[in-house]
Amino acid sequence: MKIEKITENKKQFLDLLLLADEQENMIEKYLPDGDLFALYDNDLKSVCVVVPVNNETCELKNIATYPKYQGKGYGSALIGFISDFYKNHYTSMLVGTGETPAILSFYNRCGFEISHRVKNFFTDNYDHPMFEDDIQLIDMIYLKKDLRE
């Protein structure tokens, strides 16, 4: 397994990024200034994008694994890598997601704890109703991980 920081032609990963954030104009808001990481295990399995929030906090804006490789530990490995990568630059990492039990459980297993909620984020910022596991996404749930532990 190999993880690379991608600095050029980030849009080549758009098909995978769209699995986690299905509206391209939302991805275009953070992709240019974000750090893109790609995980390879023979071929591409997962990607993620991390952006600075302030001097102490960064945010995982997108993490996606091709469906046929989900549940095999690639997402967790990528989060472990970026947590280690940023621990000398930031004290904490945020991630925002919809209120779906499977995804919240995944982030909890990766060391994140619920931080706060942004009411109506998905209904206010997306041009169509968003669903995950047959649950309509309305509020953004933010989770936080201490990178210095």
N, C-alpha and C positions, 0 to 999 in steps of 0.2 A: 504494500500500500504506500502511495506517495501523495503528498499534499503540496500543491504549488500555489503561490500568490500570482495572480494573473494581472498584468499591468497594461496590456494592450488588447484591443479587439474584444472587449468584454461582452459586447452584444452577441458574440458567437454562442454564448451560453443562454441566450434568451429563452429558448425552448424549455430548458430545465428551470430557469428562474420563474417562468410563467406557471409552473406547477404549484408554487407556493404563493404567488401573488399574480392573480390571473388578469390583471389590467396593466397593459404595457406602459401607459403613461405614469402609473404609480412607480414602476420600476425605474423609469427614466429620471425620476426625481432624486433617487439615491445612488444609482449605479455609477454615474460619472465620477463622483467624489468618494465612493465607497471602495473598500479593499475587497476584492473578489478572490476567493480561494476555491480551488478545484481539487477534489479527491479522486485519485485514480487507483484502481486495483485491476491491472491489465488495461481496462478502458475506463472512461469517465463514469463515475457512480453518483457523486454529489457535488453541490456547489453551495457557497454561502457568501453573503455580502455583509460587511461590518462598516459602520460609520461612526465618527466621533460625535458625541453629544456635547461634552464640555471637557475640561482638563482632567476630570476624574472618572468619567463614564463614557463607554462606547455602547453602541446598539447593534445587535444582530438583526438586520433588516429582512433577511431572506435566507432560508436554508431549504434546500430541496434535494431529494434523492429520486432517481428514476424509479417508478413503481415496482418494477421487477426486482429491484435491489433493496427495497424497503424492508425493515425488520431484521436486517443482517448486521447492524451495528455501525454502518457508515456515517449516519447522521451524528451519532454519539461520538464517534472518533473525530469527526470534524469539529464538533463543539469542544472536545477535549484539547484539540490542537490549537484552536483560536483562543481558548481560555489561557493556555500556556503562552501563546504568542503575545497576548496583550497584557499579561499580568504585571509587566514592568512599566507599562505606559498608563494604565488605568486601574482604579481600585474596584470598579464594578462594571458589569455588562447587563444591559437591558435587552429584553426581547418582547415584542408585542404579538399577540395572536388572538384568534377567536376563542370563544368560550366552548371548547369541545373537550370532553374528558380525556380522550386518547392523546391529544396534543399537549394538554396541560400536564398529564402524567409523564409524557416523554420529557418535557422540560424539567419537571420535578426530579426525575431520575438523573438528569444532567446537572443537578445542583442549583437550579433556579427556584425561587420562592415568589409567590404572588406579591406584587408591589402596589399596583394601583390600576384603576380602570378609566378608560376614556369613553364616556357615554356616546352612543350613536356614531362611532368612528366609521364603521363599515357602511352604514346607511347614508352618512353625510359625504363620504369620500369616493364611493364607487358608483358607477353609472348603472349598475344592475344589482339585484339582490345576490348576496354571496352565501354559499352553503358549504359546509364541511360535515361529512358524516350525517347528512340529512338534517343538520341543525343550521338555521339561518344565523349568520354572524351579524350582530348588531353592535355590541360594545367591543372595544379593544381591551384585552386583558394584558397588562404589562407584568412581566416577571423580572426578577433581578437576581444576579449571581455575584457573590463577592469573589473577586479574582485573586485576592491575596491569601485566601485560606489554604 
